[in-house]
């Protein structure tokens, strides 16, 4: 099999299983925290890392929220079985980066990883993320090239795959919808908060042999859980968050 077809098949296989990545990170976080020497880190340094980690995850959510809030039905979905694209997005965030959702995912997850204060772990996860998602992006782009032909190729020449080029920004042709964000992103936000709390629990256990979570973490976790429960109920049992022409 030619490499181009091999990469495409691998990308499609990984695409269907990308939802397992957070679970893998949860497992890898255990040895990462266990082997981190927190005694050599000052309180101010750790606080700085904590804020940086939180900012990265919030930035990731912002990227995902803007992407999902400005895209129509048939694109940027949570589909896991196959690639879907009824039309080619080329305005809004898609005018500065070709894979904004994967960029958003990376920022959200790397914030949690950085929160461990293990910088080797952060670098390793970044490299593994790139290797994993490079195949998925390759498969997606092959799909789009086959479906949209030269229109896709011309767009892809101007827009970088992963690192945004803000100078090329063009206003989205679709208006921003907060309903789309509320309907589709509550689970991701809750998972991110759980990730931070999980690392906090691991650090407390390995440093002091005690399961301890700060009051602020519990408050944020509680708020995220309640919000997710309410939004899930509204999504599945009412039409409050329903919209015409949106996924």
Steps between C-alpha positions, in 0.01 A plus 500: 500500500633844408588722794233754406232231530656355813501840671141557394384163636687555825351848533146372451562224755635749755217743421243248624691449826604856585251508788725266700786753519382665825486157666858430393610836644329417830706180523828664398447779752550254788871426442555859381385639836662220699848570359476879524702656782277780627725572799741693277227731368416825672139593576517798264636285217229239544235772512633646175480159333147450632380827347679427173340156482155647566549770236604241240191288565270804492662609174435153359137522597476846342640366171254210502209723601562750221544218248182318596303821545570611143465179299188357332353150506710227342839632607714510816295226660555233760455225243714196578413253225610688189607835358214745439506823301198630313681823424852643532550752780743770391394809695522594867750291690541277193659795324795490744539127581377182330447289814378735775318231700817295534691814598236567763520142626876524531486821703232362733689176560850647523374733770411196711832334416698814594311512829698190607813724500683220318653670197637181347146361509373818333752470216435127454122550485545783249708277274260206532206728430663623182586148380146379571313793354730545201358173364142611572554838334656326201196272462257792536683704241504210256124472546450873442730502198302217340169671571580864420796465263680820397281716724644320801856501364498874439367565849750265664791680330408823676405370846740320739401163641550552874677825591262791423600785268283784623590734214276300268186530715173544313173555683284191535215462255295340779396702804620387841252282688532463876235230485732284293775542757272423794352200322828342396778605737375437852645149514844617387509774762395257774765249387767772514401604852500135608850470350633785715332362814639154423857635478444700820394179677805313368738774613346507845518123537861459385625807690313459831340153481158661525209546264449873504331743262501875555175682561533699176539180299190353661301815427604502133433127468157536659409791273618315190310184597175689565535696175567181305197326655272795422626541143480126433141497621410801286664337199331161530161586647416846364540703183652801679845442348378379162591699188427471132806436287734424790651170613 
